[in-house]
Every structure is written in C-alpha cells, then in structure tokens.
Amino acid sequence: MSLGDEREASGGYGGTGQTRTRLPDGGADPYGGARRGRSSSRSLVTVVGVVVLLIAAIAFANRGNDDPSSADTPQNKPETAPTAPSGQRPVQSKKTGIPTGYTHDKTGAQSAAANYAVALGSAEMFDKAKRDAILQAIIVPSRVADFEAKLDRAYTPAFNKNVGLNEDGSTPKGYTLVSRTSPIGTKVTQTSTDKATVEVWCSGLLGLAGENSTNPVTNSWFTITMQLQWTDGDWKIVTHSQKDGPAPIPGDERASGAEEMAKAVQEYGGFTYAR
C-alpha cells in the first residue's frame, strides 16, 4: 500500500478531511489500470528455478532426437540407479515389527540396511526391553551380546535426561518423544556371496514435542555404514558405524509448534523400505 493509499484508507488526505475517488485508468475495463503488488524475492527465485528445470528437462528429453543412432537401445540406456525399484514384491514377514526375509543379493542387502537404520533410530531404542528385542532381530547372533553391552553404555540415565526423558528412558507426562530415521538412499560398497557393506544416507528427527520443552525436535543428516552377513536365511548386521552428512542447506520453512509436531508423529506412520 502506497502513502496515498494509506491516507485514503484513513478517510482523508492532507488533514483536510476530504476524500478522493480513484478512477480506473483502463478505459471500459475497471481492472485494466489496477496496480500489481510486487512479488517477493523468494517467489521470483522459485519461478526462475522452475523455468530453468523445465528448460533442462526439455533439452534432455529432446537430446539426440535428430540422430537415429541415438535411439534407446539396450547398450545406450543409462545404468540403473542404486536405489531404483527392482520390481520384486516387498518382504512379507516381520520380527519385532521389523521386516525380515530379504532376497540373497545386493538388492536384499540394501533393503535390509534401510529398514535396520529405521529400527536403530526409532523411539523404541530408549526402552531397554524393546532395544534388546530389536537387536535380537537384526544382529548376527554372535554379536548380539556385544551390541547390547555397547548400547547399554550409551543409553545411560544421564543421556536420557539430556534428551529430556526421565532417567529410565520413559517420556515425561505431557510430552511426545520424537525419534525417527528416514533413509534417503543406499549404496553397496563391497559385496560377496554372503557378505555386503551398505551405506545408508539418512535424515533424522530427535527431541521432545510439548509446550515448554527444553529439547525441541531437531533435524540431522548422517550416513550409516553396515557390514551385513547372510545368516540363517536372512541379512544380519555384523558391524555398524555412523558419520555426519551429507547435509543440505537448511530451508526457511516456519518451524512447527509443539502440538503440530506431536500430532504429526502420532498420525503419520513410518515406511517399510524394500526394492
């Protein structure tokens, strides 16, 4: 709104108490002379970005159309991406709520690693009994005791308190614990008949949703590396490590309130990852 518009809206101009009537500038069309509001810089960037992507997509789609030799043939098609769908049916069985029964190949190893990353980053890991059940389901039997001892040393009363939980890992009344891991993609770095090393790029949420929470839900990016072994007809974890990133530049979205975040976690279930 311009200075003149503000004055008109207040019922007077220049302190005289008189009003002015703005006549349309567009002839017979009363909207022809209307002034347009200025778009924000963010909208302009978004539009430009969409146009650039559209031009790039058209150029890519038309590339080689003038050359018959560039037509899609088996030898000219690009290689399948590491996380492309395989067309196989997802696994049907579950143990402790975790999908099991993967195929004995690289595709099955990647599906297993993705689902195991979800389990290891879940809120159930803060409960000793549930954590041990998860480890029994996804770790090779010979390493279960080692994993239990290591994680018991990690999930201490002091750690739980730092997260905002009670010392026993339970959630304080009036709050919702948010702990989720979402795989973005997987990559096999080493493989043999019964072994595979898989990296899982993930985004994670962790914190307490609730009014006056001193540990609000935050987002992180990290990569999990798992060495898997084919054991008892399924892929199991032998070793597990984690490093930060790759992380994108944070966006400028408005942070959701505690009630909205808690409601989202309660209403939106997780996914089963399978190729």
Secondary structure per residue as TSV (DSSP state, phi and psi in degrees):
chain	resnum	aa	ss	phi	psi
A	1	M	-	360.0	130.7
A	2	S	-	-81.4	174.0
A	3	L	H	-61.1	-41.2
A	4	G	H	-63.6	-38.8
A	5	D	H	-63.6	-39.7
A	6	E	H	-63.5	-40.0
A	7	R	H	-66.5	-41.7
A	8	E	H	-62.3	-41.5
A	9	A	H	-63.5	-27.2
A	10	S	T	-83.6	-1.9
A	11	G	T	92.1	3.5
A	12	G	-	-156.4	175.9
A	13	Y	S	-143.9	126.9
A	14	G	T	64.6	19.4
A	15	G	T	77.5	9.7
A	16	T	S	-88.0	-16.6
A	17	G	-	83.5	-2.4
A	18	Q	-	-84.8	154.3
A	19	T	-	-113.6	155.3
A	20	R	-	-118.1	146.5
A	21	T	-	-108.9	124.2
A	22	R	-	-86.9	121.0
A	23	L	-	-89.0	146.6
A	24	P	-	-65.4	140.6
A	25	D	S	-93.9	-3.6
A	26	G	S	-103.7	29.1
A	27	G	T	71.5	-130.4
A	28	A	T	-71.4	-22.5
A	29	D	-	-88.0	108.3
A	30	P	T	-65.3	-15.8
A	31	Y	T	-100.9	-1.8
A	32	G	T	-65.7	-31.9
A	33	G	T	-102.2	10.8
A	34	A	-	-65.5	139.8
A	35	R	-	-84.5	138.5
A	36	R	-	-90.1	139.4
A	37	G	-	-71.1	150.9
A	38	R	-	-78.1	130.9
A	39	S	-	-71.3	148.4
A	40	S	-	-71.1	157.3
A	41	S	H	-61.7	-31.6
A	42	R	H	-67.0	-40.7
A	43	S	H	-63.2	-40.3
A	44	L	H	-62.8	-43.5
A	45	V	H	-62.3	-40.4
A	46	T	H	-62.7	-45.7
A	47	V	H	-62.7	-46.1
A	48	V	H	-60.3	-42.2
A	49	G	H	-61.7	-42.4
A	50	V	H	-63.5	-43.1
A	51	V	H	-62.1	-44.4
A	52	V	H	-61.5	-44.4
A	53	L	H	-63.9	-38.7
A	54	L	H	-64.3	-44.0
A	55	I	H	-61.8	-42.8
A	56	A	H	-63.8	-39.1
A	57	A	H	-65.8	-41.6
A	58	I	H	-64.9	-43.4
A	59	A	H	-61.8	-40.7
A	60	F	H	-67.1	-40.6
A	61	A	H	-66.0	-33.6
A	62	N	H	-90.1	-5.1
A	63	R	T	-62.8	124.6
A	64	G	T	85.1	3.8
A	65	N	T	-66.4	-25.2
A	66	D	T	-84.3	-5.7
A	67	D	-	-116.8	106.0
A	68	P	G	-55.7	-28.3
A	69	S	G	-72.2	-12.8
A	70	S	G	-93.1	6.9
A	71	A	S	-61.1	153.4
A	72	D	-	-62.1	118.9
A	73	T	-	-132.8	159.9
A	74	P	T	-51.9	-37.3
A	75	Q	T	-79.9	-19.0
A	76	N	T	-96.6	-13.9
A	77	K	S	-68.2	142.7
A	78	P	-	-65.9	155.5
A	79	E	-	-68.0	148.9
A	80	T	-	-64.7	135.2
A	81	A	-	-66.6	150.9
A	82	P	T	-55.9	-30.4
A	83	T	T	-108.9	22.1
A	84	A	-	-71.3	150.7
A	85	P	-	-66.0	144.6
A	86	S	-	-92.6	-18.5
A	87	G	-	88.0	-5.4
A	88	Q	-	-82.6	153.8
A	89	R	-	-68.1	141.3
A	90	P	-	-62.7	159.9
A	91	V	-	-62.9	146.4
A	92	Q	-	-105.3	-25.6
A	93	S	E	-90.5	157.0
A	94	K	E	-140.2	149.7
A	95	K	E	-134.1	120.4
A	96	T	T	57.8	34.2
A	97	G	T	78.6	2.8
A	98	I	E	-105.3	128.8
A	99	P	E	-57.5	139.8
A	100	T	E	-138.1	172.8
A	101	G	-	85.3	49.9
A	102	Y	-	-84.7	160.3
A	103	T	-	-72.3	149.7
A	104	H	S	-85.7	66.6
A	105	D	S	-158.9	-176.5
A	106	K	H	-64.6	-36.6
A	107	T	H	-61.8	-45.3
A	108	G	H	-64.2	-37.1
A	109	A	H	-65.0	-39.7
A	110	Q	H	-67.8	-40.4
A	111	S	H	-63.0	-42.4
A	112	A	H	-63.2	-46.2
A	113	A	H	-61.5	-40.6
A	114	A	H	-63.5	-46.0
A	115	N	H	-68.7	-34.8
A	116	Y	H	-69.2	-33.5
A	117	A	H	-63.1	-39.8
A	118	V	H	-61.9	-45.2
A	119	A	H	-64.3	-43.4
A	120	L	H	-70.1	-19.3
A	121	G	T	-103.6	11.9
A	122	S	S	-84.2	164.5
A	123	A	G	-66.1	-23.4
A	124	E	G	-63.6	-20.1
A	125	M	G	-68.0	-17.6
A	126	F	G	-82.1	-7.5
A	127	D	S	-104.0	121.4
A	128	K	H	-54.7	-49.1
A	129	A	H	-63.8	-44.5
A	130	K	H	-68.7	-36.0
A	131	R	H	-63.1	-45.2
A	132	D	H	-63.6	-36.3
A	133	A	H	-66.2	-38.7
A	134	I	H	-63.6	-44.6
A	135	L	H	-64.0	-38.2
A	136	Q	H	-61.6	-30.0
A	137	A	H	-83.7	-28.0
A	138	I	H	-119.4	-8.1
A	139	I	B	-103.6	145.4
A	140	V	-	-60.3	139.5
A	141	P	G	-50.6	-38.0
A	142	S	G	-69.2	-14.6
A	143	R	G	-111.8	-2.1
A	144	V	H	-58.6	-47.5
A	145	A	H	-60.4	-40.6
A	146	D	H	-63.6	-43.1
A	147	F	H	-65.2	-41.8
A	148	E	H	-60.3	-45.7
A	149	A	H	-64.7	-42.0
A	150	K	H	-64.2	-44.4
A	151	L	H	-75.0	-28.7
A	152	D	H	-62.8	-35.2
A	153	R	H	-73.5	-22.8
A	154	A	H	-85.3	-45.3
A	155	Y	S	-87.5	68.2
A	156	T	-	-87.8	164.4
A	157	P	H	-55.3	-37.3
A	158	A	H	-65.8	-41.6
A	159	F	H	-63.8	-46.3
A	160	N	H	-57.9	-40.8
A	161	K	H	-66.6	-37.2
A	162	N	H	-64.9	-33.3
A	163	V	H	-73.0	-21.9
A	164	G	T	110.7	2.6
A	165	L	S	-88.1	172.6
A	166	N	-	-71.3	163.7
A	167	E	T	-61.5	-28.5
A	168	D	T	-84.3	3.5
A	169	G	S	92.4	-3.0
A	170	S	-	-78.3	159.2
A	171	T	-	-91.5	131.2
A	172	P	-	-58.9	149.4
A	173	K	T	-60.8	135.7
A	174	G	T	90.7	0.0
A	175	Y	-	-123.1	160.8
A	176	T	E	-124.8	123.9
A	177	L	E	-77.4	127.2
A	178	V	E	-113.8	114.2
A	179	S	E	-145.7	101.8
A	180	R	E	-139.0	144.9
A	181	T	E	-121.0	130.6
A	182	S	E	-120.7	109.5
A	183	P	E	-63.4	134.7
A	184	I	E	-97.2	-34.1
A	185	G	E	-171.0	164.3
A	186	T	E	-130.5	156.1
A	187	K	E	-148.4	129.7
A	188	V	E	-90.1	122.6
A	189	T	E	-102.1	-26.2
A	190	Q	E	-145.3	146.0
A	191	T	E	-154.5	148.1
A	192	S	-	-146.8	-170.2
A	193	T	S	-57.5	-47.0
A	194	D	S	-120.7	12.2
A	195	K	E	-136.7	149.8
A	196	A	E	-154.7	140.2
A	197	T	E	-109.8	122.3
A	198	V	E	-124.8	132.5
A	199	E	E	-101.6	136.2
A	200	V	E	-123.0	115.5
A	201	W	E	-84.0	126.8
A	202	C	E	-132.7	157.1
A	203	S	E	-117.9	139.9
A	204	G	E	-131.8	152.6
A	205	L	E	-120.2	137.3
A	206	L	E	-153.1	132.5
A	207	G	E	154.7	-179.5
A	208	L	E	-108.9	125.9
A	209	A	E	-95.7	124.0
A	210	G	S	165.3	153.3
A	211	E	T	-62.3	139.9
A	212	N	T	67.2	18.6
A	213	S	-	-67.4	131.3
A	214	T	S	-89.9	-2.6
A	215	N	S	-130.6	69.0
A	216	P	-	-64.0	160.8
A	217	V	-	-68.4	127.1
A	218	T	E	-123.7	161.4
A	219	N	E	-108.6	144.2
A	220	S	E	-141.2	160.9
A	221	W	E	-126.5	135.9
A	222	F	E	-158.8	166.0
A	223	T	E	-123.6	127.4
A	224	I	E	-103.1	132.6
A	225	T	E	-111.5	124.7
A	226	M	E	-121.5	133.5
A	227	Q	E	-97.2	119.2
A	228	L	E	-108.3	152.2
A	229	Q	E	-135.2	138.9
A	230	W	E	-77.3	110.4
A	231	T	E	-135.6	127.8
A	232	D	T	53.0	40.5
A	233	G	T	78.8	20.6
A	234	D	E	-158.7	164.5
A	235	W	E	-83.1	133.6
A	236	K	E	-132.0	155.8
A	237	I	E	-82.5	132.8
A	238	V	E	-100.9	-48.0
A	239	T	E	-135.5	159.7
A	240	H	E	-148.3	131.2
A	241	S	E	-142.7	164.3
A	242	Q	E	-145.1	143.9
A	243	K	E	-138.7	158.5
A	244	D	E	-73.3	151.3
A	245	G	-	77.4	-177.1
A	246	P	-	-66.1	138.9
A	247	A	-	-117.9	132.0
A	248	P	-	-78.1	169.4
A	249	I	-	-70.5	130.6
A	250	P	-	-59.9	143.8
A	251	G	-	-81.8	-177.2
A	252	D	-	-112.5	29.0
A	253	E	-	-66.2	149.5
A	254	R	-	-69.9	132.5
A	255	A	-	-68.6	136.3
A	256	S	-	-74.1	153.4
A	257	G	-	-74.0	167.9
A	258	A	H	-60.6	-42.5
A	259	E	H	-65.8	-41.7
A	260	E	H	-64.6	-40.9
A	261	M	H	-66.7	-44.6
A	262	A	H	-62.7	-40.8
A	263	K	H	-64.0	-39.9
A	264	A	H	-62.6	-43.9
A	265	V	H	-65.2	-36.6
A	266	Q	H	-74.3	-30.7
A	267	E	H	-96.2	-27.1
A	268	Y	S	-101.5	115.4
A	269	G	-	-80.9	169.0
A	270	G	-	-84.3	179.8
A	271	F	-	-112.4	155.0
A	272	T	-	-101.2	124.6
A	273	Y	-	-98.6	124.2
A	274	A	-	-154.9	146.2
A	275	R	-	-118.8	360.0
